[in-house]
Structure formats: structure tokens, C-alpha cells
């Protein structure tokens, strides 16, 4: 499976990379929402994971809206430290298929990937 991860925290990226290797999937990483929005094309991924808060610039929710507007229809999962119901609703309204709270365990990531495996 081809997975895109949009994240600016290197420790979070390292965790997902470790899980990707276990599952024999392919990972493409973008460090900013702007970089991802300018780069991701239809057919690039089977699943997109995105943080919500990048500190500066575009948010993961804005990225999701932009990708959906460009016709990207693969599942998008918001992964964030924000454990508020408002964010889950905002993520859904933006076009996210799922909302997951950090920290995410390795077994939970493996289950997530399996649930979206084509």
C-alpha cells in the first residue's frame, strides 16, 4: 500500500516509518501542508495521514479541504494531539475519513493500515 504522511514532528514520522517497514508498505513524507498540497496528485497514494497543526501556515484541515477540492478521493486520516470533539467534527467537515488521537501505538497503526488496505 502507498501511504502519504504529512507531519512536521520527526519522532512521529520515525514511528510511522517503523510500522510501514513491518507492513511492507511504501511511505512518502511531506513536512508541510503546503508542500503536500502542491505535490500530491490523484493516484499517488492509497491512504493519506495528516497532522492538523503544523505551527505555521496551512493546517491539516485546510490541506484536506484542498485535496478534496482537487479530486483526491482516497481515505484521509487526521492524526493529532488535539483530543477535543470540536476537532473531530472539523476534521470530518473538512473531508477526513477518520480522526485519531496521538500518541498512536504500533498495534493501532497496523490495524489502521489493515482497515484501509485495498
RAJO-V98304 format. One record per helix or strand of 3 or more residues. SS is the DSSP state (hx for helix, st for strand). FROM is the first residue (numbers start at 1). TO is the last residue. If there is no record, write none. Layout:
ss->{SS | SS}
from->{FROM | FROM}
to->{TO | TO}
//
This chain:
ss->{st | hx | st | hx | st | hx | st | hx | st | hx}
from->{2 | 10 | 26 | 33 | 47 | 60 | 75 | 85 | 98 | 106}
to->{6 | 23 | 30 | 39 | 50 | 69 | 80 | 94 | 101 | 116}
//
